[in-house]
């Protein structure tokens, strides 16, 4: 195969006069379809002119250059890149689901509304909450939604002086951004050496101006926050609410529920814990759950049960507003519900323990060659601070690139900011021991090569379509248009 030909841009393959389609003649004259001259182009659009085989080959080969969870092991810490079962895709592809339209009457989409309502109820049981909304379109959108629920709650009580949100430095990066979007002032709380909240610093910053405290548990370095009961008690005594960032919910399945720990509001990343496609693989969803007493403040519209057993869509009197035109990303809900029903209570109960087992297995297998800044067992993920031998000059970025030559995606790097050379690894429960052993072998080889052949590691990757770009030049002088090439 001529790899060079199919690595070109589609515009570079263009040849004037080439066509890759054949459309029937347009025989339906209709003067009402004539567009005003002000809306017409002065010149034809500059579209590539290519034949069908070139189009198919170009995009097929381009897709083969993409790495995803269906391609190989994807230990992206903090992202829970678990395998997406194909039964989920089969369910959402059924014509009765795929062909629905959000403008249909509620009478014609009772099945879809039942899917929505059932998933809400399952998530409430899993999270230990009273009620859920599925309206948020992503995890960070869920954070924003939860904070707006908290704001609506305080305002309903005439308490408009609560303008602050406490966020630990080990929190997900979206937490302070979401709080700022919701109009709150961010108050940072320091962490201890193991990444858990510094209780003394926390208590010193908790006052009657605090609306909420946002916590991720297990935290960003994969450690369980053991002081949640004390934190919850202090937060509630101060009149604030406790928010649970559900990005790391995966290791909690079958073990603990945020609602039982004292959290008032939480969001769940369906694309993480409940195996719906991640990132470019499909739209996300960030359902938000609340404890009893906060249900009325969830966003509009709501799916509600009618007296005759049917379902309807209505606006609540105290809902803080709308997050979008419709009820969120319905296809994602179908996939998440298919996952929950396929796994069942017993299967879901094994997710957390297996995710924790896999993470600890990999961590212990590598801790003699990679610096482990936090001692003790982790939960679903762990963080190394680069290789132990710092004299080699091999960085975390070099290690990440070297992994690509062995068909492994790199872990999350340089996050969290608690350590200089952070290398965050999350295996998830869906990976086999054989896959984990292969990953461990490669990570060990890279660490050994870093000592014996450091320049070899620094020059990686060697086998990827783009090998070793000048990153400084790419950042300072990016080429973002075809015409600039």
Buried (B, 14 or more C-beta within 10 A) or exposed (E): EEEEEBBEEBBEBBEEEBEEEEEEEEEEEEEEEEEEEEEEEEEEEEEBBBEEEBBEBBEEBBEEEEBBBEEBBBBBBBBBBBEBBEEBBEBBEEEEBEEBEEEEEBEEBBEBBEBBBBBBEBBBBBBBBBBBBBBBBBBBBBBBBBBBBBBBBBBEEEEEEBEBBBBBBBBBEBBBBBBBBBEBEBBEBBBBEBBBBBBEBBEEBBEEBBBBBBBBBBBBBBBBBEBBEBBBEBBEEBBBBBBBBBBBBBBBBBEBBBBEBBBBBBBBBBBBBBBBBBEEBBBBBBBBBBBEEBBBBBBBBBBBEEEEEEBBBEEBEBBBEEBBEBBBBBBBBBBBBBBBBBBEEEBBEBBBBBBBBBBBBBBBBBBEBBBBBBEEEBBBBBBBBBBBBEEBEBBBBBBBBBBBBBEBBBBBBBBBEBBEBBBBBBBBBBBEEEBBEBBBEBBBBBBBBBBEEBEBBBBBBEEEEEEEEEEEEEEEEEEEEEEEE
